[in-house]
Structure formats: C-alpha cells, structure tokens
Amino acid sequence: MRQQVLVLYLANSALDSDVVGWARYDGTGTIRPTTGDGDEPPYTTGVAALEDGWRLFQAAQLLPPAPGHEYDTSFLKHEFLFEKLHGTSPSAG
C-alpha cells in the first residue's frame, strides 16, 4: 500500500473555504510534484478534495492570536492534510 499526501491551506477554518496554498507528495512514484509547479490549486476547496476521494486526516488547531497580535502576518494557519491510499487489488479468480 502506498500513500499520496495533499496539504491544503484554506482561507479560513471552514473546509469549504478557498484554497490559498498547497503541496503534494506522491509515495506511489507516478508523479513528481514540486513546490510552485502550478498556478492553480489542485482543488478549489477542501470539500472538493473530499469529493474526489481524498481522506482528511488532520486539521490545524484553532488558536486565537495573542492580544495585540490580531493583524500580524505569519505562517498559513488553516492547514488540512489529506491522503489517498493506493495498493494492488486482489486478482480476479
């Protein structure tokens, strides 16, 4: 069994919000994605990834900003990790 991983950064904590950043990793070896290899995200929302068969396995904790830091810029905090598992299916007999 081999795994593909999709990291989507969304505009906010709602799974149906717009994708603003992404990364893909392919343990199957069929594709070799690299950072910045496309201008369009693989999905428009996290829900669209679910509809295409990706399984959500982690979402970022929602932590409020410290007082006085509400408008600071930093890392993309609405990170969602998805996976697809690929394996050989049993041969028909």
Residue pairs with C-beta under 8 A, 6 or more apart in sequence:
1 85
1 86
1 87
2 27
2 28
2 29
2 85
2 86
2 87
3 27
3 28
3 83
3 84
3 85
3 86
4 24
4 25
4 26
4 27
4 28
4 83
4 84
4 85
4 86
5 24
5 25
5 27
5 81
5 82
5 83
6 22
6 23
6 24
6 25
6 42
6 49
6 54
6 81
6 82
6 83
6 84
7 22
7 23
7 24
7 25
7 79
7 80
7 81
7 82
8 19
8 21
8 22
8 41
8 43
8 46
8 49
8 79
8 80
8 82
9 19
9 20
9 21
9 22
9 76
9 78
9 79
9 80
10 17
10 18
10 19
10 20
10 45
10 46
10 78
10 80
11 17
11 18
11 19
11 20
11 78
12 78
13 59
13 60
13 62
13 78
15 45
15 46
15 47
15 50
15 56
15 59
15 80
16 45
16 46
16 47
17 45
17 46
17 78
18 44
18 45
19 41
19 43
19 44
19 45
19 46
20 76
21 41
21 76
22 41
22 42
23 33
23 35
24 31
24 33
24 42
25 33
26 32
26 33
28 86
42 49
43 49
43 52
46 56
46 80
46 82
49 56
49 82
50 56
50 82
53 84
54 82
54 83
54 84
55 82
55 83
55 84
55 85
56 80
56 81
56 82
57 81
57 82
57 83
58 79
58 80
58 81
59 79
59 80
59 81
60 77
60 78
60 79
60 80
63 77
65 72
